[in-house]
Amino acid sequence: MEILVILVPLALMLGGAGLVAFLWSLRRGQYDDLDGAAWRAIADDEPPQDAPVKR
C-alpha cells in the first residue's frame, strides 16, 4: 500500500502533463486543417522520375 503514495501522484502528474501538451497543441493550431494533410499525402505533384521521355 505504500507504493500508492508514489503511484497516485505520479499518475496525476503524467495526466496533467498530457493535458497541458494537448492544450498547447490546440492553441498552436495543430488541429485546424485535418483534411489538408490527408489530401497532400495522396496527391501526385511530380511525375515519376523514371518515366520515358517522349520525343
All heavy atoms as atom14 arrays in JSON, in Angstrom:
{
  "sequence": "MEILVILVPLALMLGGAGLVAFLWSLRRGQYDDLDGAAWRAIADDEPPQDAPVKR",
  "atom14_mask": [
    [1, 1, 1, 1, 1, 1, 1, 1, 0, 0, 0, 0, 0, 0],
    [1, 1, 1, 1, 1, 1, 1, 1, 1, 0, 0, 0, 0, 0],
    [1, 1, 1, 1, 1, 1, 1, 1, 0, 0, 0, 0, 0, 0],
    [1, 1, 1, 1, 1, 1, 1, 1, 0, 0, 0, 0, 0, 0],
    [1, 1, 1, 1, 1, 1, 1, 0, 0, 0, 0, 0, 0, 0],
    [1, 1, 1, 1, 1, 1, 1, 1, 0, 0, 0, 0, 0, 0],
    [1, 1, 1, 1, 1, 1, 1, 1, 0, 0, 0, 0, 0, 0],
    [1, 1, 1, 1, 1, 1, 1, 0, 0, 0, 0, 0, 0, 0],
    [1, 1, 1, 1, 1, 1, 1, 0, 0, 0, 0, 0, 0, 0],
    [1, 1, 1, 1, 1, 1, 1, 1, 0, 0, 0, 0, 0, 0],
    [1, 1, 1, 1, 1, 0, 0, 0, 0, 0, 0, 0, 0, 0],
    [1, 1, 1, 1, 1, 1, 1, 1, 0, 0, 0, 0, 0, 0],
    [1, 1, 1, 1, 1, 1, 1, 1, 0, 0, 0, 0, 0, 0],
    [1, 1, 1, 1, 1, 1, 1, 1, 0, 0, 0, 0, 0, 0],
    [1, 1, 1, 1, 0, 0, 0, 0, 0, 0, 0, 0, 0, 0],
    [1, 1, 1, 1, 0, 0, 0, 0, 0, 0, 0, 0, 0, 0],
    [1, 1, 1, 1, 1, 0, 0, 0, 0, 0, 0, 0, 0, 0],
    [1, 1, 1, 1, 0, 0, 0, 0, 0, 0, 0, 0, 0, 0],
    [1, 1, 1, 1, 1, 1, 1, 1, 0, 0, 0, 0, 0, 0],
    [1, 1, 1, 1, 1, 1, 1, 0, 0, 0, 0, 0, 0, 0],
    [1, 1, 1, 1, 1, 0, 0, 0, 0, 0, 0, 0, 0, 0],
    [1, 1, 1, 1, 1, 1, 1, 1, 1, 1, 1, 0, 0, 0],
    [1, 1, 1, 1, 1, 1, 1, 1, 0, 0, 0, 0, 0, 0],
    [1, 1, 1, 1, 1, 1, 1, 1, 1, 1, 1, 1, 1, 1],
    [1, 1, 1, 1, 1, 1, 0, 0, 0, 0, 0, 0, 0, 0],
    [1, 1, 1, 1, 1, 1, 1, 1, 0, 0, 0, 0, 0, 0],
    [1, 1, 1, 1, 1, 1, 1, 1, 1, 1, 1, 0, 0, 0],
    [1, 1, 1, 1, 1, 1, 1, 1, 1, 1, 1, 0, 0, 0],
    [1, 1, 1, 1, 0, 0, 0, 0, 0, 0, 0, 0, 0, 0],
    [1, 1, 1, 1, 1, 1, 1, 1, 1, 0, 0, 0, 0, 0],
    [1, 1, 1, 1, 1, 1, 1, 1, 1, 1, 1, 1, 0, 0],
    [1, 1, 1, 1, 1, 1, 1, 1, 0, 0, 0, 0, 0, 0],
    [1, 1, 1, 1, 1, 1, 1, 1, 0, 0, 0, 0, 0, 0],
    [1, 1, 1, 1, 1, 1, 1, 1, 0, 0, 0, 0, 0, 0],
    [1, 1, 1, 1, 1, 1, 1, 1, 0, 0, 0, 0, 0, 0],
    [1, 1, 1, 1, 0, 0, 0, 0, 0, 0, 0, 0, 0, 0],
    [1, 1, 1, 1, 1, 0, 0, 0, 0, 0, 0, 0, 0, 0],
    [1, 1, 1, 1, 1, 0, 0, 0, 0, 0, 0, 0, 0, 0],
    [1, 1, 1, 1, 1, 1, 1, 1, 1, 1, 1, 1, 1, 1],
    [1, 1, 1, 1, 1, 1, 1, 1, 1, 1, 1, 0, 0, 0],
    [1, 1, 1, 1, 1, 0, 0, 0, 0, 0, 0, 0, 0, 0],
    [1, 1, 1, 1, 1, 1, 1, 1, 0, 0, 0, 0, 0, 0],
    [1, 1, 1, 1, 1, 0, 0, 0, 0, 0, 0, 0, 0, 0],
    [1, 1, 1, 1, 1, 1, 1, 1, 0, 0, 0, 0, 0, 0],
    [1, 1, 1, 1, 1, 1, 1, 1, 0, 0, 0, 0, 0, 0],
    [1, 1, 1, 1, 1, 1, 1, 1, 1, 0, 0, 0, 0, 0],
    [1, 1, 1, 1, 1, 1, 1, 0, 0, 0, 0, 0, 0, 0],
    [1, 1, 1, 1, 1, 1, 1, 0, 0, 0, 0, 0, 0, 0],
    [1, 1, 1, 1, 1, 1, 1, 1, 1, 0, 0, 0, 0, 0],
    [1, 1, 1, 1, 1, 1, 1, 1, 0, 0, 0, 0, 0, 0],
    [1, 1, 1, 1, 1, 0, 0, 0, 0, 0, 0, 0, 0, 0],
    [1, 1, 1, 1, 1, 1, 1, 0, 0, 0, 0, 0, 0, 0],
    [1, 1, 1, 1, 1, 1, 1, 0, 0, 0, 0, 0, 0, 0],
    [1, 1, 1, 1, 1, 1, 1, 1, 1, 0, 0, 0, 0, 0],
    [1, 1, 1, 1, 1, 1, 1, 1, 1, 1, 1, 0, 0, 0]
  ],
  "atom14_positions": [
    [[0.81, -1.22, 0.0], [0.0, 0.0, 0.0], [0.84, 1.27, 0.0], [0.36, 2.31, -0.41], [-0.91, 0.02, 1.23], [-2.04, -0.99, 1.18], [-3.05, -0.78, -0.26], [-4.48, -0.06, 0.42], [0.0, 0.0, 0.0], [0.0, 0.0, 0.0], [0.0, 0.0, 0.0], [0.0, 0.0, 0.0], [0.0, 0.0, 0.0], [0.0, 0.0, 0.0]],
    [[2.09, 1.14, 0.43], [2.95, 2.34, 0.46], [3.28, 2.82, -0.95], [3.57, 4.0, -1.16], [4.25, 2.06, 1.2], [4.08, 1.73, 2.67], [3.87, 0.24, 2.9], [4.29, -0.57, 2.03], [3.28, -0.1, 3.92], [0.0, 0.0, 0.0], [0.0, 0.0, 0.0], [0.0, 0.0, 0.0], [0.0, 0.0, 0.0], [0.0, 0.0, 0.0]],
    [[3.24, 1.9, -1.91], [3.56, 2.26, -3.28], [2.51, 3.21, -3.87], [2.8, 4.0, -4.77], [3.74, 1.0, -4.14], [4.4, 1.33, -5.48], [2.42, 0.33, -4.41], [5.81, 1.72, -5.37], [0.0, 0.0, 0.0], [0.0, 0.0, 0.0], [0.0, 0.0, 0.0], [0.0, 0.0, 0.0], [0.0, 0.0, 0.0], [0.0, 0.0, 0.0]],
    [[1.28, 3.16, -3.34], [0.23, 4.06, -3.82], [0.55, 5.52, -3.53], [0.09, 6.41, -4.25], [-1.11, 3.68, -3.21], [-1.71, 2.37, -3.72], [-3.01, 2.08, -2.98], [-1.94, 2.43, -5.2], [0.0, 0.0, 0.0], [0.0, 0.0, 0.0], [0.0, 0.0, 0.0], [0.0, 0.0, 0.0], [0.0, 0.0, 0.0], [0.0, 0.0, 0.0]],
    [[1.34, 5.76, -2.49], [1.74, 7.12, -2.16], [2.6, 7.7, -3.28], [2.59, 8.9, -3.52], [2.5, 7.13, -0.81], [3.07, 8.5, -0.51], [1.59, 6.65, 0.3], [0.0, 0.0, 0.0], [0.0, 0.0, 0.0], [0.0, 0.0, 0.0], [0.0, 0.0, 0.0], [0.0, 0.0, 0.0], [0.0, 0.0, 0.0], [0.0, 0.0, 0.0]],
    [[3.31, 6.84, -3.98], [4.15, 7.28, -5.1], [3.37, 7.23, -6.41], [3.45, 8.15, -7.23], [5.42, 6.4, -5.18], [6.26, 6.6, -3.93], [6.22, 6.74, -6.42], [7.4, 5.63, -3.8], [0.0, 0.0, 0.0], [0.0, 0.0, 0.0], [0.0, 0.0, 0.0], [0.0, 0.0, 0.0], [0.0, 0.0, 0.0], [0.0, 0.0, 0.0]],
    [[2.62, 6.17, -6.64], [1.98, 5.96, -7.93], [0.81, 6.91, -8.2], [0.63, 7.34, -9.34], [1.49, 4.51, -8.05], [2.6, 3.46, -8.19], [1.99, 2.08, -8.28], [3.45, 3.76, -9.39], [0.0, 0.0, 0.0], [0.0, 0.0, 0.0], [0.0, 0.0, 0.0], [0.0, 0.0, 0.0], [0.0, 0.0, 0.0], [0.0, 0.0, 0.0]],
    [[0.03, 7.24, -7.22], [-1.12, 8.13, -7.44], [-0.67, 9.54, -7.82], [-1.14, 10.08, -8.83], [-2.07, 8.12, -6.22], [-3.11, 9.21, -6.33], [-2.72, 6.76, -6.07], [0.0, 0.0, 0.0], [0.0, 0.0, 0.0], [0.0, 0.0, 0.0], [0.0, 0.0, 0.0], [0.0, 0.0, 0.0], [0.0, 0.0, 0.0], [0.0, 0.0, 0.0]],
    [[0.26, 10.16, -7.09], [0.73, 11.48, -7.54], [1.45, 11.42, -8.89], [1.32, 12.34, -9.71], [1.69, 11.93, -6.45], [1.3, 11.16, -5.25], [0.79, 9.86, -5.76], [0.0, 0.0, 0.0], [0.0, 0.0, 0.0], [0.0, 0.0, 0.0], [0.0, 0.0, 0.0], [0.0, 0.0, 0.0], [0.0, 0.0, 0.0], [0.0, 0.0, 0.0]],
    [[2.18, 10.35, -9.15], [2.86, 10.2, -10.43], [1.85, 10.11, -11.58], [2.02, 10.75, -12.61], [3.75, 8.96, -10.42], [4.56, 8.7, -11.68], [5.55, 9.82, -11.91], [5.24, 7.36, -11.58], [0.0, 0.0, 0.0], [0.0, 0.0, 0.0], [0.0, 0.0, 0.0], [0.0, 0.0, 0.0], [0.0, 0.0, 0.0], [0.0, 0.0, 0.0]],
    [[0.79, 9.35, -11.38], [-0.25, 9.25, -12.41], [-0.95, 10.59, -12.62], [-1.26, 10.96, -13.76], [-1.26, 8.18, -12.0], [0.0, 0.0, 0.0], [0.0, 0.0, 0.0], [0.0, 0.0, 0.0], [0.0, 0.0, 0.0], [0.0, 0.0, 0.0], [0.0, 0.0, 0.0], [0.0, 0.0, 0.0], [0.0, 0.0, 0.0], [0.0, 0.0, 0.0]],
    [[-1.19, 11.33, -11.56], [-1.81, 12.64, -11.69], [-0.9, 13.63, -12.41], [-1.36, 14.42, -13.24], [-2.21, 13.18, -10.31], [-3.36, 12.46, -9.63], [-3.56, 12.99, -8.22], [-4.63, 12.6, -10.45], [0.0, 0.0, 0.0], [0.0, 0.0, 0.0], [0.0, 0.0, 0.0], [0.0, 0.0, 0.0], [0.0, 0.0, 0.0], [0.0, 0.0, 0.0]],
    [[0.4, 13.56, -12.13], [1.34, 14.45, -12.82], [1.45, 14.1, -14.3], [1.48, 15.0, -15.15], [2.72, 14.38, -12.16], [2.78, 15.1, -10.83], [4.44, 15.27, -10.16], [4.98, 13.59, -10.02], [0.0, 0.0, 0.0], [0.0, 0.0, 0.0], [0.0, 0.0, 0.0], [0.0, 0.0, 0.0], [0.0, 0.0, 0.0], [0.0, 0.0, 0.0]],
    [[1.49, 12.84, -14.64], [1.55, 12.44, -16.05], [0.27, 12.81, -16.79], [0.32, 13.25, -17.94], [1.81, 10.94, -16.17], [3.23, 10.49, -15.84], [3.32, 8.97, -15.86], [4.22, 11.11, -16.79], [0.0, 0.0, 0.0], [0.0, 0.0, 0.0], [0.0, 0.0, 0.0], [0.0, 0.0, 0.0], [0.0, 0.0, 0.0], [0.0, 0.0, 0.0]],
    [[-0.86, 12.64, -16.15], [-2.13, 13.06, -16.76], [-2.17, 14.57, -16.96], [-2.64, 15.05, -17.99], [0.0, 0.0, 0.0], [0.0, 0.0, 0.0], [0.0, 0.0, 0.0], [0.0, 0.0, 0.0], [0.0, 0.0, 0.0], [0.0, 0.0, 0.0], [0.0, 0.0, 0.0], [0.0, 0.0, 0.0], [0.0, 0.0, 0.0], [0.0, 0.0, 0.0]],
    [[-1.7, 15.32, -15.99], [-1.64, 16.77, -16.11], [-0.7, 17.21, -17.21], [-0.99, 18.14, -17.96], [0.0, 0.0, 0.0], [0.0, 0.0, 0.0], [0.0, 0.0, 0.0], [0.0, 0.0, 0.0], [0.0, 0.0, 0.0], [0.0, 0.0, 0.0], [0.0, 0.0, 0.0], [0.0, 0.0, 0.0], [0.0, 0.0, 0.0], [0.0, 0.0, 0.0]],
    [[0.45, 16.52, -17.35], [1.39, 16.85, -18.42], [0.77, 16.57, -19.78], [0.96, 17.34, -20.73], [2.68, 16.06, -18.24], [0.0, 0.0, 0.0], [0.0, 0.0, 0.0], [0.0, 0.0, 0.0], [0.0, 0.0, 0.0], [0.0, 0.0, 0.0], [0.0, 0.0, 0.0], [0.0, 0.0, 0.0], [0.0, 0.0, 0.0], [0.0, 0.0, 0.0]],
    [[0.02, 15.48, -19.89], [-0.66, 15.17, -21.15], [-1.71, 16.21, -21.48], [-1.87, 16.61, -22.64], [0.0, 0.0, 0.0], [0.0, 0.0, 0.0], [0.0, 0.0, 0.0], [0.0, 0.0, 0.0], [0.0, 0.0, 0.0], [0.0, 0.0, 0.0], [0.0, 0.0, 0.0], [0.0, 0.0, 0.0], [0.0, 0.0, 0.0], [0.0, 0.0, 0.0]],
    [[-2.44, 16.66, -20.49], [-3.45, 17.7, -20.69], [-2.82, 19.01, -21.12], [-3.31, 19.69, -22.04], [-4.28, 17.89, -19.42], [-5.38, 18.94, -19.49], [-6.44, 18.53, -20.52], [-6.02, 19.13, -18.12], [0.0, 0.0, 0.0], [0.0, 0.0, 0.0], [0.0, 0.0, 0.0], [0.0, 0.0, 0.0], [0.0, 0.0, 0.0], [0.0, 0.0, 0.0]],
    [[-1.72, 19.38, -20.49], [-1.01, 20.6, -20.86], [-0.49, 20.51, -22.28], [-0.61, 21.46, -23.06], [0.13, 20.89, -19.86], [1.06, 21.97, -20.37], [-0.45, 21.3, -18.51], [0.0, 0.0, 0.0], [0.0, 0.0, 0.0], [0.0, 0.0, 0.0], [0.0, 0.0, 0.0], [0.0, 0.0, 0.0], [0.0, 0.0, 0.0], [0.0, 0.0, 0.0]],
    [[0.06, 19.35, -22.66], [0.56, 19.17, -24.03], [-0.58, 19.26, -25.04], [-0.42, 19.85, -26.12], [1.29, 17.84, -24.15], [0.0, 0.0, 0.0], [0.0, 0.0, 0.0], [0.0, 0.0, 0.0], [0.0, 0.0, 0.0], [0.0, 0.0, 0.0], [0.0, 0.0, 0.0], [0.0, 0.0, 0.0], [0.0, 0.0, 0.0], [0.0, 0.0, 0.0]],
    [[-1.72, 18.68, -24.73], [-2.86, 18.76, -25.63], [-3.35, 20.19, -25.78], [-3.63, 20.65, -26.89], [-3.99, 17.86, -25.13], [-5.27, 18.04, -25.89], [-5.37, 17.58, -27.19], [-6.35, 18.68, -25.32], [-6.54, 17.76, -27.92], [-7.52, 18.87, -26.03], [-7.62, 18.4, -27.33], [0.0, 0.0, 0.0], [0.0, 0.0, 0.0], [0.0, 0.0, 0.0]],
    [[-3.48, 20.91, -24.7], [-3.94, 22.29, -24.77], [-2.94, 23.16, -25.52], [-3.33, 24.07, -26.26], [-4.2, 22.84, -23.36], [-5.39, 22.21, -22.63], [-5.47, 22.74, -21.21], [-6.68, 22.45, -23.37], [0.0, 0.0, 0.0], [0.0, 0.0, 0.0], [0.0, 0.0, 0.0], [0.0, 0.0, 0.0], [0.0, 0.0, 0.0], [0.0, 0.0, 0.0]],
    [[-1.65, 22.92, -25.34], [-0.62, 23.66, -26.06], [-0.76, 23.42, -27.56], [-0.72, 24.35, -28.35], [0.76, 23.23, -25.57], [1.87, 23.86, -26.34], [2.37, 25.13, -26.17], [2.6, 23.28, -27.42], [3.38, 25.34, -27.09], [3.54, 24.22, -27.87], [2.55, 22.05, -28.04], [4.42, 23.96, -28.9], [3.42, 21.79, -29.07], [4.34, 22.74, -29.49]],
    [[-0.92, 22.16, -27.96], [-1.05, 21.87, -29.39], [-2.35, 22.42, -29.96], [-2.41, 22.81, -31.12], [-0.96, 20.36, -29.65], [-2.08, 19.7, -29.11], [0.0, 0.0, 0.0], [0.0, 0.0, 0.0], [0.0, 0.0, 0.0], [0.0, 0.0, 0.0], [0.0, 0.0, 0.0], [0.0, 0.0, 0.0], [0.0, 0.0, 0.0], [0.0, 0.0, 0.0]],
    [[-3.39, 22.47, -29.16], [-4.67, 23.03, -29.6], [-4.53, 24.53, -29.87], [-5.03, 25.04, -30.88], [-5.73, 22.77, -28.55], [-7.17, 23.02, -28.9], [-7.6, 22.07, -30.01], [-8.06, 22.82, -27.68], [0.0, 0.0, 0.0], [0.0, 0.0, 0.0], [0.0, 0.0, 0.0], [0.0, 0.0, 0.0], [0.0, 0.0, 0.0], [0.0, 0.0, 0.0]],
    [[-3.83, 25.23, -28.99], [-3.65, 26.68, -29.17], [-2.68, 27.01, -30.3], [-2.75, 28.1, -30.86], [-3.15, 27.3, -27.88], [-4.21, 27.31, -26.82], [-3.8, 28.05, -25.61], [-4.87, 27.94, -24.61], [-4.82, 28.5, -23.45], [-3.76, 29.2, -23.1], [-5.82, 28.36, -22.61], [0.0, 0.0, 0.0], [0.0, 0.0, 0.0], [0.0, 0.0, 0.0]],
    [[-1.76, 26.09, -30.63], [-0.8, 26.33, -31.71], [-1.39, 26.0, -33.08], [-0.72, 26.15, -34.08], [0.46, 25.48, -31.49], [1.18, 25.81, -30.21], [1.98, 27.04, -30.32], [3.24, 26.7, -30.97], [4.16, 27.57, -31.25], [3.99, 28.83, -30.95], [5.26, 27.21, -31.83], [0.0, 0.0, 0.0], [0.0, 0.0, 0.0], [0.0, 0.0, 0.0]],
    [[-2.65, 25.54, -33.13], [-3.32, 25.32, -34.4], [-3.01, 23.98, -35.05], [-3.11, 23.85, -36.26], [0.0, 0.0, 0.0], [0.0, 0.0, 0.0], [0.0, 0.0, 0.0], [0.0, 0.0, 0.0], [0.0, 0.0, 0.0], [0.0, 0.0, 0.0], [0.0, 0.0, 0.0], [0.0, 0.0, 0.0], [0.0, 0.0, 0.0], [0.0, 0.0, 0.0]],
    [[-2.64, 22.98, -34.28], [-2.29, 21.68, -34.85], [-3.49, 20.95, -35.42], [-3.32, 20.06, -36.24], [-1.63, 20.8, -33.78], [-0.32, 21.32, -33.3], [0.74, 21.29, -34.39], [0.85, 20.32, -35.12], [1.48, 22.36, -34.51], [0.0, 0.0, 0.0], [0.0, 0.0, 0.0], [0.0, 0.0, 0.0], [0.0, 0.0, 0.0], [0.0, 0.0, 0.0]],
    [[-4.69, 21.3, -35.01], [-5.88, 20.58, -35.44], [-6.77, 21.42, -36.35], [-7.93, 21.09, -36.55], [-6.68, 20.12, -34.21], [-5.86, 19.3, -33.26], [-5.46, 19.81, -32.04], [-5.47, 18.01, -33.59], [-4.69, 19.05, -31.17], [-4.7, 17.25, -32.73], [-4.33, 17.78, -31.53], [-3.57, 17.04, -30.67], [0.0, 0.0, 0.0], [0.0, 0.0, 0.0]],
    [[-6.24, 22.47, -36.93], [-7.05, 23.35, -37.76], [-7.43, 22.74, -39.1], [-8.55, 22.87, -39.56], [-6.33, 24.68, -38.0], [-6.31, 25.55, -36.76], [-7.08, 25.25, -35.83], [-5.53, 26.51, -36.74], [0.0, 0.0, 0.0], [0.0, 0.0, 0.0], [0.0, 0.0, 0.0], [0.0, 0.0, 0.0], [0.0, 0.0, 0.0], [0.0, 0.0, 0.0]],
    [[-6.49, 22.07, -39.76], [-6.72, 21.54, -41.1], [-6.46, 20.04, -41.11], [-5.39, 19.58, -41.5], [-5.81, 22.25, -42.1], [-6.07, 21.81, -43.53], [-7.16, 21.28, -43.79], [-5.19, 22.0, -44.37], [0.0, 0.0, 0.0], [0.0, 0.0, 0.0], [0.0, 0.0, 0.0], [0.0, 0.0, 0.0], [0.0, 0.0, 0.0], [0.0, 0.0, 0.0]],
    [[-7.45, 19.26, -40.71], [-7.27, 17.81, -40.63], [-7.35, 17.14, -41.99], [-6.7, 16.12, -42.23], [-8.32, 17.21, -39.69], [-8.22, 17.65, -38.23], [-9.35, 17.04, -37.43], [-6.89, 17.28, -37.65], [0.0, 0.0, 0.0], [0.0, 0.0, 0.0], [0.0, 0.0, 0.0], [0.0, 0.0, 0.0], [0.0, 0.0, 0.0], [0.0, 0.0, 0.0]],
    [[-8.12, 17.7, -42.91], [-8.27, 17.08, -44.22], [-7.13, 17.43, -45.16], [-6.82, 16.67, -46.07], [-9.6, 17.5, -44.86], [-10.78, 16.9, -44.13], [-10.63, 15.81, -43.56], [-11.86, 17.53, -44.15], [0.0, 0.0, 0.0], [0.0, 0.0, 0.0], [0.0, 0.0, 0.0], [0.0, 0.0, 0.0], [0.0, 0.0, 0.0], [0.0, 0.0, 0.0]],
    [[-6.52, 18.56, -44.97], [-5.46, 19.0, -45.88], [-4.27, 18.06, -45.89], [-3.73, 17.74, -46.95], [0.0, 0.0, 0.0], [0.0, 0.0, 0.0], [0.0, 0.0, 0.0], [0.0, 0.0, 0.0], [0.0, 0.0, 0.0], [0.0, 0.0, 0.0], [0.0, 0.0, 0.0], [0.0, 0.0, 0.0], [0.0, 0.0, 0.0], [0.0, 0.0, 0.0]],
    [[-3.83, 17.6, -44.74], [-2.69, 16.69, -44.68], [-3.01, 15.36, -45.34], [-2.15, 14.76, -45.99], [-2.27, 16.48, -43.24], [0.0, 0.0, 0.0], [0.0, 0.0, 0.0], [0.0, 0.0, 0.0], [0.0, 0.0, 0.0], [0.0, 0.0, 0.0], [0.0, 0.0, 0.0], [0.0, 0.0, 0.0], [0.0, 0.0, 0.0], [0.0, 0.0, 0.0]],
    [[-4.23, 14.89, -45.21], [-4.6, 13.63, -45.84], [-4.59, 13.75, -47.35], [-4.12, 12.84, -48.05], [-5.99, 13.2, -45.35], [0.0, 0.0, 0.0], [0.0, 0.0, 0.0], [0.0, 0.0, 0.0], [0.0, 0.0, 0.0], [0.0, 0.0, 0.0], [0.0, 0.0, 0.0], [0.0, 0.0, 0.0], [0.0, 0.0, 0.0], [0.0, 0.0, 0.0]],
    [[-5.06, 14.87, -47.89], [-5.06, 15.04, -49.34], [-3.66, 15.27, -49.88], [-3.33, 14.83, -50.98], [-5.98, 16.19, -49.75], [-7.41, 15.78, -49.7], [-8.35, 16.19, -48.79], [-8.08, 14.87, -50.57], [-9.54, 15.58, -49.03], [-9.42, 14.76, -50.13], [-7.69, 14.13, -51.67], [-10.34, 13.96, -50.76], [-8.62, 13.32, -52.3], [-9.94, 13.24, -51.84]],
    [[-2.82, 15.95, -49.12], [-1.44, 16.17, -49.58], [-0.66, 14.86, -49.62], [0.26, 14.71, -50.43], [-0.73, 17.16, -48.66], [-1.09, 18.6, -48.95], [-0.17, 19.55, -48.22], [-0.21, 19.4, -46.78], [-1.08, 20.0, -45.98], [-2.0, 20.8, -46.49], [-1.03, 19.82, -44.68], [0.0, 0.0, 0.0], [0.0, 0.0, 0.0], [0.0, 0.0, 0.0]],
    [[-1.01, 13.91, -48.78], [-0.29, 12.64, -48.75], [-0.56, 11.81, -50.0], [0.3, 11.05, -50.44], [-0.68, 11.85, -47.51], [0.0, 0.0, 0.0], [0.0, 0.0, 0.0], [0.0, 0.0, 0.0], [0.0, 0.0, 0.0], [0.0, 0.0, 0.0], [0.0, 0.0, 0.0], [0.0, 0.0, 0.0], [0.0, 0.0, 0.0], [0.0, 0.0, 0.0]],
    [[-1.74, 11.96, -50.6], [-2.07, 11.13, -51.77], [-2.03, 11.89, -53.08], [-2.25, 11.32, -54.13], [-3.45, 10.47, -51.6], [-4.55, 11.51, -51.47], [-3.46, 9.53, -50.41], [-5.94, 10.94, -51.49], [0.0, 0.0, 0.0], [0.0, 0.0, 0.0], [0.0, 0.0, 0.0], [0.0, 0.0, 0.0], [0.0, 0.0, 0.0], [0.0, 0.0, 0.0]],
    [[-1.71, 13.16, -53.04], [-1.7, 13.97, -54.26], [-0.45, 13.68, -55.08], [0.64, 13.51, -54.55], [-1.74, 15.45, -53.9], [0.0, 0.0, 0.0], [0.0, 0.0, 0.0], [0.0, 0.0, 0.0], [0.0, 0.0, 0.0], [0.0, 0.0, 0.0], [0.0, 0.0, 0.0], [0.0, 0.0, 0.0], [0.0, 0.0, 0.0], [0.0, 0.0, 0.0]],
    [[-0.6, 13.63, -56.41], [0.52, 13.46, -57.32], [0.97, 14.83, -57.79], [0.4, 15.41, -58.7], [0.1, 12.63, -58.53], [0.19, 11.15, -58.27], [0.93, 10.77, -57.35], [-0.46, 10.39, -58.99], [0.0, 0.0, 0.0], [0.0, 0.0, 0.0], [0.0, 0.0, 0.0], [0.0, 0.0, 0.0], [0.0, 0.0, 0.0], [0.0, 0.0, 0.0]],
    [[2.01, 15.33, -57.17], [2.51, 16.64, -57.54], [3.59, 16.56, -58.61], [3.72, 17.43, -59.45], [3.08, 17.37, -56.33], [2.0, 17.75, -55.35], [0.84, 17.82, -55.77], [2.31, 17.98, -54.19], [0.0, 0.0, 0.0], [0.0, 0.0, 0.0], [0.0, 0.0, 0.0], [0.0, 0.0, 0.0], [0.0, 0.0, 0.0], [0.0, 0.0, 0.0]],
    [[4.4, 15.52, -58.59], [5.5, 15.4, -59.52], [5.37, 14.1, -60.31], [4.96, 13.09, -59.78], [6.81, 15.38, -58.75], [7.06, 16.63, -57.94], [8.32, 16.52, -57.11], [9.07, 15.56, -57.3], [8.54, 17.41, -56.29], [0.0, 0.0, 0.0], [0.0, 0.0, 0.0], [0.0, 0.0, 0.0], [0.0, 0.0, 0.0], [0.0, 0.0, 0.0]],
    [[5.73, 14.14, -61.59], [5.7, 12.9, -62.36], [6.82, 11.97, -61.89], [7.82, 12.43, -61.34], [5.93, 13.36, -63.79], [6.62, 14.67, -63.64], [6.11, 15.28, -62.37], [0.0, 0.0, 0.0], [0.0, 0.0, 0.0], [0.0, 0.0, 0.0], [0.0, 0.0, 0.0], [0.0, 0.0, 0.0], [0.0, 0.0, 0.0], [0.0, 0.0, 0.0]],
    [[6.7, 10.68, -62.14], [7.77, 9.76, -61.75], [9.07, 10.09, -62.47], [9.05, 10.5, -63.64], [7.26, 8.39, -62.16], [5.84, 8.57, -62.56], [5.56, 10.01, -62.71], [0.0, 0.0, 0.0], [0.0, 0.0, 0.0], [0.0, 0.0, 0.0], [0.0, 0.0, 0.0], [0.0, 0.0, 0.0], [0.0, 0.0, 0.0], [0.0, 0.0, 0.0]],
    [[10.19, 9.91, -61.81], [11.49, 10.27, -62.38], [11.93, 9.3, -63.47], [12.7, 9.66, -64.34], [12.54, 10.31, -61.27], [12.27, 11.38, -60.23], [12.32, 12.78, -60.83], [13.09, 13.05, -61.73], [11.47, 13.66, -60.32], [0.0, 0.0, 0.0], [0.0, 0.0, 0.0], [0.0, 0.0, 0.0], [0.0, 0.0, 0.0], [0.0, 0.0, 0.0]],
    [[11.46, 8.05, -63.44], [11.91, 7.07, -64.42], [10.96, 6.95, -65.61], [11.01, 5.98, -66.35], [12.1, 5.71, -63.76], [10.83, 5.23, -63.07], [9.89, 6.01, -62.96], [10.8, 4.07, -62.65], [0.0, 0.0, 0.0], [0.0, 0.0, 0.0], [0.0, 0.0, 0.0], [0.0, 0.0, 0.0], [0.0, 0.0, 0.0], [0.0, 0.0, 0.0]],
    [[10.1, 7.92, -65.81], [9.17, 7.9, -66.95], [9.94, 8.16, -68.25], [10.83, 9.01, -68.28], [8.09, 8.95, -66.77], [0.0, 0.0, 0.0], [0.0, 0.0, 0.0], [0.0, 0.0, 0.0], [0.0, 0.0, 0.0], [0.0, 0.0, 0.0], [0.0, 0.0, 0.0], [0.0, 0.0, 0.0], [0.0, 0.0, 0.0], [0.0, 0.0, 0.0]],
    [[9.61, 7.44, -69.31], [10.31, 7.67, -70.58], [9.97, 9.04, -71.16], [8.87, 9.53, -71.02], [9.78, 6.56, -71.49], [8.52, 6.09, -70.86], [8.63, 6.38, -69.39], [0.0, 0.0, 0.0], [0.0, 0.0, 0.0], [0.0, 0.0, 0.0], [0.0, 0.0, 0.0], [0.0, 0.0, 0.0], [0.0, 0.0, 0.0], [0.0, 0.0, 0.0]],
    [[10.95, 9.64, -71.78], [10.79, 10.97, -72.37], [10.23, 10.81, -73.77], [10.76, 10.07, -74.59], [12.15, 11.72, -72.41], [11.98, 13.06, -73.08], [12.72, 11.84, -71.02], [0.0, 0.0, 0.0], [0.0, 0.0, 0.0], [0.0, 0.0, 0.0], [0.0, 0.0, 0.0], [0.0, 0.0, 0.0], [0.0, 0.0, 0.0], [0.0, 0.0, 0.0]],
    [[9.13, 11.5, -74.07], [8.52, 11.45, -75.4], [9.18, 12.47, -76.31], [9.38, 13.62, -75.93], [7.02, 11.72, -75.31], [6.28, 10.65, -74.58], [4.79, 10.95, -74.57], [4.04, 9.89, -73.8], [2.62, 10.17, -73.77], [0.0, 0.0, 0.0], [0.0, 0.0, 0.0], [0.0, 0.0, 0.0], [0.0, 0.0, 0.0], [0.0, 0.0, 0.0]],
    [[9.52, 12.05, -77.53], [10.15, 12.98, -78.49], [9.28, 13.18, -79.67], [8.58, 12.46, -80.16], [11.49, 12.45, -78.9], [12.45, 12.42, -77.75], [13.78, 11.93, -78.21], [14.62, 11.83, -77.03], [15.86, 11.54, -77.08], [16.46, 11.31, -78.21], [16.56, 11.46, -75.99], [0.0, 0.0, 0.0], [0.0, 0.0, 0.0], [0.0, 0.0, 0.0]]
  ]
}
